[in-house]
Amino acid sequence: MTDNLEYVTYNSKVDATLSRLEKYGSATGKIDPKLYQEYDVKRGLRDSNGKGVLTGLTEVSDVSGYAINEDGKKVPSDGQLYYQGYDVRDLVRGMGNRRYGFEEVSYLLLFGELPSEEQLEAFVDVIDSFTELPDEFTRDIIMKAPSANMMNSLQRCVLSLYSYDENPEELSFQNVLRQSLNMIAKMPLLAVYSYRTYRYYHKGHNLIIRNPRKGLSLAENLLQMLHPDGQYSELEAKVLDVALILHAEHGGGNNSTFTTHVITSTGTDSYSAIAASLGSLKGPKHGGANLKVQDMFTDIMTNLNDWEDEDEIRAYLTRMLDKEVFDHAGLIYGMGHAVYTVSDPRCVILKEYAQKLSVEKGLEKEFALYDRIERIAGECIAAKRNLLKPVCANVDFYSGFVYTMLGLPKELYTPLFATARISGWCAHRIEELVNSNKIIRPAYKYVGHHKEYADLQRRDQWIDTP
């Protein structure tokens, strides 16, 4: 009893001290916004027009949202995305019903060219050989201190793989490629097993872990490990495979890929670099955006009386922009992109497959609502903000809906993004190692004030000291 009282008293003192520190430190770090203009600081590494500051060169992928007219001026156009020079639309279309689409794209990103049948078969065999986790890894790493956020679990797991690597620090192409393939192969297991552990420890569900099966594609193994009965349709596997392809890469300037370049430039190991990229992708402004879209649609579906009434939809979206409903942020999630204007090619492709899957799942009404909101939201945003350029839906607009139809839990939306994007991260890591020997170090301007040192006894005391 005494020990418990002392514990409560101690924590009360800690809370009181923290409150004082918060009060005294609340103004610390506040910088006058005018100074950013005075020193021409590119906040977010973007200029005043929102264009990204050029910080590097890459051949891994190309992202374009504008065309150049005869006068040399940029004009909005349908978005284009190229992987190692190949249009992503051609890649998806060309793969047809082949099972290993994501694996083929991963080969392309890492090696710069599309594989032959023999090369793809060999590549898939290598991925298969890396699929198993080290002995006792699940028990000792994944099941110890399980996290409520799967991205934190993924970071811990990836960092732990360092300890199981006999040559973790060597930066030769061959060694980094081996590490890349190892992580690409293991990411689905790390994500699914972390989720199963989370459900067991945090939600009270039975602990069921299904092993991956040799000979299945990465998309197929994800579905058979996640679905309660281990079953999936051919269309489900194809749609997930396409979603993974579309999320595999998106230029060197997105936050997590730029993080890969920054960390790699220090000369650190592959596991540390990818763990840092995972930390970046976890952020709701980056990889967690599709969760916001799903929450938004849940709110819309609940509050609309008639999903086919466009006037009612337009009125509700306007209220959303006016911060009156949903999360009061004044945003319509899944709309707009930093680069794309008329259309996001990933969204266009995923929408096509979302429609096909909605028919198989009997969710045509839901798909029709997404389609209406995509069109009306763009009009509402342009009108509210007096925009001259169009506002398009981005890939997050439909990805959450697709994952829901596939029976995937929300907790795994961002980890699935990471499972796809790791191929792009590894390609950029290799590119950084091959082409640069300089550490990435941008400049920050000091705008504080120099101060005279004061002895401890002469410094200000707590105003509210008891």
VMD Tcl script that draws the C-alpha trace (Angstrom):
set ca {
  {0.00 0.00 0.00}
  {2.85 2.37 0.97}
  {4.73 1.54 -2.23}
  {1.65 2.33 -4.28}
  {1.15 5.67 -2.50}
  {4.79 6.59 -3.07}
  {4.40 5.69 -6.76}
  {1.33 7.93 -7.11}
  {3.05 10.79 -5.26}
  {6.15 10.44 -7.43}
  {4.12 10.53 -10.64}
  {2.16 13.56 -9.42}
  {5.43 15.43 -8.95}
  {6.58 14.36 -12.39}
  {3.31 15.55 -13.95}
  {3.56 18.90 -12.14}
  {7.14 19.39 -13.31}
  {6.24 18.50 -16.88}
  {3.37 21.01 -16.80}
  {5.77 23.75 -15.69}
  {8.31 22.81 -18.34}
  {5.60 22.86 -20.98}
  {4.47 26.30 -19.85}
  {7.96 27.76 -19.90}
  {8.94 26.04 -23.12}
  {5.74 26.69 -25.10}
  {7.22 29.70 -26.88}
  {10.55 28.02 -27.65}
  {11.26 27.43 -31.30}
  {8.57 29.76 -32.67}
  {10.00 31.41 -35.77}
  {8.44 34.45 -37.42}
  {6.89 33.21 -40.72}
  {8.07 36.41 -42.45}
  {11.68 35.30 -42.02}
  {11.11 32.39 -44.41}
  {10.27 34.90 -47.13}
  {13.07 37.29 -46.14}
  {15.73 34.59 -46.52}
  {13.98 32.88 -49.45}
  {13.75 29.58 -47.59}
  {12.21 26.81 -49.67}
  {9.90 25.39 -46.99}
  {9.31 21.71 -47.57}
  {12.00 21.95 -50.27}
  {9.44 23.64 -52.51}
  {9.47 27.01 -54.24}
  {6.67 29.59 -54.02}
  {4.77 27.81 -56.81}
  {4.88 24.48 -55.01}
  {7.49 22.96 -57.31}
  {10.08 20.75 -55.66}
  {13.64 22.06 -55.36}
  {16.02 20.04 -57.52}
  {18.26 18.07 -55.13}
  {19.42 15.11 -57.19}
  {19.34 13.08 -60.40}
  {17.77 9.66 -60.97}
  {17.08 7.12 -63.68}
  {14.83 4.93 -61.51}
  {11.55 6.67 -62.34}
  {10.04 9.78 -63.88}
  {6.91 11.59 -62.68}
  {5.21 14.22 -64.84}
  {2.01 16.22 -64.43}
  {2.52 18.92 -67.04}
  {3.16 19.27 -70.77}
  {5.20 22.00 -72.48}
  {3.34 24.00 -75.15}
  {4.79 25.73 -78.22}
  {5.59 28.84 -76.17}
  {7.65 26.78 -73.75}
  {5.10 27.17 -70.95}
  {3.85 24.38 -68.71}
  {0.23 23.38 -69.17}
  {-1.72 20.82 -67.10}
  {-1.93 17.38 -68.70}
  {-2.69 13.77 -67.88}
  {-0.10 12.49 -65.44}
  {2.63 10.14 -66.54}
  {4.73 7.73 -64.49}
  {7.70 5.81 -65.86}
  {9.69 3.02 -64.20}
  {13.24 2.90 -65.62}
  {11.87 4.58 -68.76}
  {8.81 2.34 -69.18}
  {5.30 3.81 -68.92}
  {3.59 2.20 -65.92}
  {0.39 1.90 -67.97}
  {2.23 -0.22 -70.54}
  {3.75 -2.33 -67.78}
  {0.38 -3.13 -66.20}
  {-1.27 -3.71 -69.57}
  {1.61 -5.79 -70.92}
  {1.63 -8.16 -67.96}
  {-1.96 -9.20 -68.63}
  {-2.85 -12.07 -66.33}
  {0.72 -13.09 -65.52}
  {1.08 -13.91 -61.83}
  {4.40 -12.28 -61.04}
  {3.74 -8.69 -62.07}
  {5.14 -7.10 -58.92}
  {8.20 -9.35 -59.01}
  {8.80 -8.38 -62.65}
  {8.55 -4.67 -61.78}
  {10.91 -5.16 -58.83}
  {13.44 -6.72 -61.22}
  {13.01 -3.75 -63.56}
  {13.55 -1.19 -60.80}
  {16.65 -2.92 -59.45}
  {18.35 -3.85 -62.74}
  {17.07 -1.15 -65.11}
  {15.62 -3.49 -67.75}
  {12.70 -5.88 -68.04}
  {13.68 -9.52 -67.48}
  {13.54 -12.36 -69.97}
  {11.50 -15.44 -69.02}
  {14.66 -17.15 -67.78}
  {15.78 -14.11 -65.79}
  {12.35 -13.66 -64.19}
  {12.20 -17.34 -63.24}
  {15.62 -17.10 -61.62}
  {14.64 -13.87 -59.84}
  {11.44 -15.43 -58.45}
  {13.46 -18.44 -57.24}
  {15.80 -16.12 -55.33}
  {12.85 -14.27 -53.78}
  {11.36 -17.64 -52.79}
  {14.63 -18.68 -51.14}
  {14.62 -15.53 -48.98}
  {10.99 -15.85 -47.90}
  {11.59 -17.83 -44.70}
  {12.43 -15.94 -41.51}
  {15.46 -16.89 -39.39}
  {14.92 -19.51 -36.68}
  {12.97 -18.16 -33.70}
  {12.70 -14.69 -35.32}
  {8.91 -14.67 -34.99}
  {9.05 -15.56 -31.30}
  {12.06 -13.47 -30.28}
  {11.51 -10.35 -32.39}
  {7.94 -10.06 -33.69}
  {6.14 -11.39 -30.62}
  {8.23 -9.48 -28.09}
  {6.78 -6.08 -27.16}
  {4.19 -6.03 -29.98}
  {3.21 -2.58 -31.20}
  {-0.29 -1.25 -31.85}
  {1.09 0.34 -35.02}
  {2.38 -2.13 -37.58}
  {4.83 0.37 -39.06}
  {6.74 0.50 -35.77}
  {6.80 -3.30 -35.78}
  {8.16 -3.31 -39.32}
  {10.93 -0.89 -38.34}
  {11.97 -3.02 -35.41}
  {11.90 -6.19 -37.50}
  {13.95 -4.68 -40.34}
  {16.55 -3.35 -37.91}
  {16.70 -6.77 -36.25}
  {17.50 -8.44 -39.57}
  {20.90 -6.73 -39.28}
  {21.78 -9.10 -36.42}
  {21.02 -12.15 -38.59}
  {23.16 -10.94 -41.50}
  {26.71 -12.33 -41.62}
  {27.88 -9.33 -43.63}
  {25.59 -6.41 -42.75}
  {27.95 -3.45 -43.30}
  {29.56 -4.12 -46.68}
  {28.39 -1.67 -49.36}
  {29.35 -3.57 -52.50}
  {26.67 -3.82 -55.19}
  {26.42 -7.59 -54.79}
  {25.97 -7.42 -51.01}
  {23.45 -4.55 -51.06}
  {21.49 -6.33 -53.81}
  {21.39 -9.48 -51.65}
  {20.13 -7.47 -48.70}
  {17.54 -5.76 -50.91}
  {16.10 -9.03 -52.19}
  {16.11 -10.41 -48.66}
  {14.01 -7.50 -47.36}
  {11.66 -7.46 -50.37}
  {10.95 -11.16 -49.82}
  {10.47 -10.91 -46.07}
  {8.39 -7.73 -45.88}
  {5.01 -9.50 -46.40}
  {5.77 -11.95 -43.57}
  {6.94 -9.19 -41.24}
  {3.76 -7.20 -41.89}
  {1.29 -10.08 -41.60}
  {2.95 -11.73 -38.60}
  {3.13 -8.38 -36.80}
  {-0.58 -7.90 -37.45}
  {-1.45 -11.39 -36.18}
  {0.59 -10.76 -33.04}
  {-1.10 -7.38 -32.52}
  {-4.56 -9.00 -32.80}
  {-3.55 -11.63 -30.25}
  {-2.01 -9.34 -27.63}
  {-4.08 -6.18 -28.09}
  {-7.44 -7.48 -29.35}
  {-7.74 -10.88 -27.68}
  {-8.05 -12.90 -30.91}
  {-6.58 -16.33 -31.48}
  {-2.99 -16.35 -32.72}
  {-3.03 -17.86 -36.21}
  {0.10 -17.67 -38.33}
  {0.00 -19.19 -41.79}
  {3.31 -19.80 -43.53}
  {3.95 -18.53 -47.07}
  {3.75 -21.13 -49.82}
  {6.48 -21.68 -52.36}
  {5.48 -21.02 -55.95}
  {2.94 -18.30 -55.13}
  {3.44 -14.69 -56.09}
  {3.98 -12.11 -53.40}
  {0.39 -10.86 -53.84}
  {-1.02 -14.40 -53.63}
  {0.95 -15.16 -50.48}
  {-0.25 -11.96 -48.84}
  {-3.87 -12.95 -49.44}
  {-3.50 -16.58 -48.38}
  {-1.67 -15.55 -45.18}
  {-4.26 -12.88 -44.33}
  {-7.61 -14.41 -45.30}
  {-9.12 -16.56 -42.53}
  {-9.60 -19.53 -44.87}
  {-6.46 -18.90 -46.91}
  {-8.54 -18.65 -50.09}
  {-8.64 -15.91 -52.73}
  {-10.01 -15.39 -56.21}
  {-7.93 -14.90 -59.33}
  {-9.23 -11.33 -59.62}
  {-8.37 -10.55 -56.00}
  {-4.77 -11.66 -56.55}
  {-4.53 -9.65 -59.77}
  {-5.93 -6.49 -58.20}
  {-3.54 -6.69 -55.26}
  {-0.64 -7.36 -57.64}
  {-1.56 -4.24 -59.64}
  {-1.86 -2.18 -56.44}
  {1.63 -3.27 -55.39}
  {3.02 -2.35 -58.82}
  {1.47 1.12 -58.65}
  {2.90 1.76 -55.17}
  {6.37 0.34 -55.90}
  {8.01 3.60 -56.93}
  {7.28 7.30 -57.39}
  {10.41 9.31 -58.08}
  {13.28 10.35 -55.85}
  {11.58 13.38 -54.34}
  {8.79 11.82 -52.28}
  {9.54 11.98 -48.58}
  {10.38 8.33 -47.86}
  {12.50 7.85 -51.00}
  {14.37 11.11 -50.34}
  {14.93 9.77 -46.83}
  {16.47 6.66 -48.41}
  {18.90 8.88 -50.35}
  {19.75 11.01 -47.31}
  {20.42 8.07 -45.00}
  {22.27 6.09 -47.68}
  {24.57 9.07 -48.35}
  {25.98 8.68 -44.82}
  {27.39 5.25 -45.68}
  {25.18 3.38 -43.22}
  {23.89 -0.18 -43.67}
  {20.85 -1.24 -45.70}
  {18.70 -2.14 -42.69}
  {19.17 1.25 -41.04}
  {18.38 3.03 -44.31}
  {15.14 1.11 -44.93}
  {14.06 1.46 -41.30}
  {14.38 5.24 -41.67}
  {12.28 5.13 -44.85}
  {9.62 3.16 -42.99}
  {9.54 5.87 -40.33}
  {8.93 8.46 -43.04}
  {6.19 6.45 -44.73}
  {4.36 5.99 -41.43}
  {3.45 9.68 -41.34}
  {-0.22 10.47 -42.10}
  {0.87 13.10 -44.64}
  {2.63 10.38 -46.64}
  {1.82 6.67 -46.42}
  {-1.10 6.99 -44.04}
  {-3.23 9.12 -46.37}
  {-5.46 6.26 -47.58}
  {-6.61 5.66 -44.01}
  {-7.91 9.22 -43.92}
  {-9.76 8.63 -47.18}
  {-11.48 5.54 -45.78}
  {-12.48 7.34 -42.59}
  {-13.82 10.21 -44.70}
  {-15.93 7.88 -46.82}
  {-17.31 6.17 -43.72}
  {-18.42 9.59 -42.53}
  {-19.90 10.52 -45.93}
  {-21.80 7.24 -46.30}
  {-23.23 7.67 -42.81}
  {-24.39 11.25 -43.30}
  {-25.71 11.24 -46.87}
  {-29.38 10.36 -47.24}
  {-29.16 9.66 -50.97}
  {-25.84 8.54 -52.48}
  {-27.11 9.40 -55.95}
  {-28.18 12.97 -55.14}
  {-25.35 15.09 -56.53}
  {-26.71 18.28 -54.98}
  {-26.61 16.68 -51.53}
  {-23.11 15.36 -52.18}
  {-21.90 18.78 -53.35}
  {-23.41 20.48 -50.30}
  {-21.75 18.03 -47.90}
  {-18.36 18.31 -49.57}
  {-18.64 22.11 -49.41}
  {-19.34 21.86 -45.68}
  {-16.28 19.64 -45.39}
  {-14.15 22.30 -47.08}
  {-15.66 24.87 -44.71}
  {-14.46 22.79 -41.73}
  {-18.02 22.13 -40.57}
  {-18.07 18.33 -40.83}
  {-15.86 15.21 -40.60}
  {-12.52 16.14 -38.98}
  {-12.93 19.93 -39.40}
  {-9.61 20.18 -41.25}
  {-11.11 21.72 -44.39}
  {-9.72 18.95 -46.60}
  {-11.18 16.38 -48.96}
  {-8.73 13.53 -48.64}
  {-7.47 11.69 -51.69}
  {-7.89 14.79 -53.86}
  {-4.97 16.76 -55.27}
  {-1.32 15.96 -55.78}
  {1.98 17.85 -55.62}
  {2.86 16.91 -59.22}
  {-0.21 15.59 -61.05}
  {-2.87 17.99 -62.32}
  {-5.40 16.53 -64.78}
  {-4.97 12.94 -63.60}
  {-2.84 10.60 -61.51}
  {-2.03 7.58 -63.73}
  {-1.92 5.30 -60.70}
  {-5.42 6.38 -59.72}
  {-6.72 5.89 -63.26}
  {-5.39 2.33 -63.39}
  {-6.46 1.39 -59.86}
  {-9.94 2.79 -60.47}
  {-10.37 0.43 -63.42}
  {-9.52 -2.57 -61.25}
  {-11.60 -1.24 -58.35}
  {-14.63 -1.24 -60.64}
  {-13.98 -4.84 -61.72}
  {-13.59 -5.96 -58.12}
  {-16.71 -4.08 -57.01}
  {-18.73 -6.16 -59.48}
  {-17.32 -9.41 -58.08}
  {-18.02 -8.23 -54.52}
  {-21.49 -6.78 -55.21}
  {-20.35 -3.26 -54.23}
  {-21.30 -1.39 -57.41}
  {-23.26 1.25 -55.43}
  {-20.21 2.01 -53.31}
  {-18.00 2.30 -56.38}
  {-20.52 4.64 -58.03}
  {-20.39 6.87 -54.94}
  {-16.59 7.02 -55.12}
  {-16.86 7.93 -58.80}
  {-19.34 10.76 -58.12}
  {-17.35 12.18 -55.24}
  {-14.13 12.10 -57.28}
  {-15.76 14.28 -59.94}
  {-17.73 16.60 -57.65}
  {-14.89 17.06 -55.14}
  {-12.57 18.35 -57.85}
  {-15.19 20.92 -58.86}
  {-15.81 21.97 -55.23}
  {-12.13 22.41 -54.41}
  {-11.46 24.43 -57.58}
  {-14.44 26.71 -56.89}
  {-13.71 27.18 -53.18}
  {-10.03 28.01 -53.71}
  {-10.38 29.84 -57.04}
  {-7.95 27.46 -58.71}
  {-7.15 27.80 -62.38}
  {-5.61 24.34 -62.72}
  {-7.68 21.15 -62.28}
  {-7.65 19.04 -59.12}
  {-7.43 15.29 -59.65}
  {-7.87 12.30 -57.38}
  {-4.62 10.66 -56.31}
  {-3.86 6.97 -55.82}
  {-4.99 7.07 -52.18}
  {-8.55 7.86 -53.26}
  {-9.27 4.29 -54.37}
  {-6.54 2.24 -52.65}
  {-8.34 2.02 -49.30}
  {-11.56 0.98 -51.04}
  {-9.64 -1.72 -52.92}
  {-8.01 -2.99 -49.73}
  {-11.40 -3.13 -48.02}
  {-12.87 -5.20 -50.86}
  {-9.85 -7.52 -50.60}
  {-10.63 -8.09 -46.94}
  {-7.44 -6.45 -45.71}
  {-7.46 -4.77 -42.26}
  {-6.87 -1.05 -41.90}
  {-3.86 -1.69 -39.71}
  {-2.06 -3.10 -42.75}
  {-2.86 -0.37 -45.29}
  {0.41 1.51 -44.76}
  {2.51 -1.66 -44.26}
  {1.20 -2.87 -47.63}
  {2.35 0.42 -49.12}
  {5.77 -0.26 -47.57}
  {5.76 -3.84 -48.90}
  {5.44 -2.38 -52.40}
  {7.64 0.70 -52.02}
  {10.64 -1.16 -50.60}
  {11.52 -2.20 -54.17}
  {11.78 1.46 -55.15}
  {13.68 2.36 -51.97}
  {16.25 -0.36 -52.65}
  {16.65 0.77 -56.26}
  {17.29 4.34 -55.11}
  {19.69 3.15 -52.40}
  {21.75 1.31 -55.00}
  {21.67 4.36 -57.28}
  {22.87 6.61 -54.45}
  {25.73 4.25 -53.58}
  {26.84 3.92 -57.20}
  {26.69 7.61 -58.11}
  {27.49 9.70 -55.05}
  {30.20 9.92 -52.44}
  {28.89 13.08 -50.81}
  {26.77 13.15 -47.70}
  {23.50 15.04 -48.23}
  {23.63 18.12 -46.04}
  {21.33 21.09 -46.80}
  {21.74 24.41 -44.98}
  {19.65 26.01 -42.25}
  {19.83 29.74 -41.47}
  {20.20 30.63 -37.79}
  {17.68 33.35 -36.85}
  {17.95 33.19 -33.08}
  {19.85 35.51 -30.74}
  {23.25 35.02 -29.10}
  {23.07 35.23 -25.31}
  {25.38 35.78 -22.35}
  {25.91 32.78 -20.06}
  {24.41 33.15 -16.56}
  {25.37 31.14 -13.47}
  {22.78 28.68 -12.23}
  {21.93 30.75 -9.13}
  {21.23 33.88 -11.24}
  {18.69 32.29 -13.60}
  {14.92 32.81 -13.43}
  {13.01 30.63 -10.96}
  {9.57 29.03 -11.31}
  {6.95 31.75 -11.00}
  {4.49 29.28 -9.49}
  {6.97 27.51 -7.16}
  {5.01 26.20 -4.12}
}
mol new
graphics top color blue
foreach p $ca { graphics top sphere $p radius 0.5 }
foreach p [lrange $ca 0 end-1] q [lrange $ca 1 end] { graphics top cylinder $p $q radius 0.2 }
display resetview
